[in-house]
Amino acid sequence: MAVQKSRVSPSRRGQRRSHDSLKGPTLSIEKTTGETHRRHHLGADGHYRGKKILNITQKD
């Protein structure tokens, strides 16, 4: 079993954990419609990179 050679200070522990925080998804704004969507994904209206890819009908 591995045993540490010396105690790790809270500062050193915090430096090691500094990159572990969660980040939100990266978002983009569609140029033609102004809609916000996840990068490299279709928007809710079926547009991708300014072109209509899917015909999506809205349910009322």
N, C-alpha and C positions, 0 to 999 in steps of 0.2 A: 504494500500500500504506500502511496506517495505521502510524504510528510514535508510540510513547508519548512524551509530553513530559518526564516524569520517572519515576524508578524507583518501583515500588509496594513499600511496606514489607511485611514478613511479617504485621504486625498488620492492616494495611488489607486484605491478601489474605484473611486469616482471617475478617475481618468480612464480606467479600463472600461467602465460602463457607459461612457459618454456617447457612444454610437449605438446604443441599444434602444433608444427611445423610438416610439412609433411615429410614423409620418403619415399624413393623409395622402389620398390618391392625387396624382398630378392631373390637373384639369387644363383644358384648352377651350377657347371660345371660337365657335364656327364663324368664319369670315362672312358667309352669305346670309345666315339666319341670325347670328348673334347668340346662338344657344351655347350653353356651357356643357361640356361632356368630357369623359375620360379620354386621355390621349390614346391614339391608335384604336379607338372604338367608334362604332356608329353612334350617332346622336339618336334621341328618342323619335325624331321625325324621319329617320332613315337616311340622313345625309352623312357623307364621309368625304372630307377634303373638298367641300364645295359642290359635290355631285350627289344627285339622288340615286341611292343604291337600292333601297327597298321601298315598296309602296306600303305604307303603314296607315291604316284607318283608325281614327279616334273613336273610342266607345263613349257614348253619352248616357 
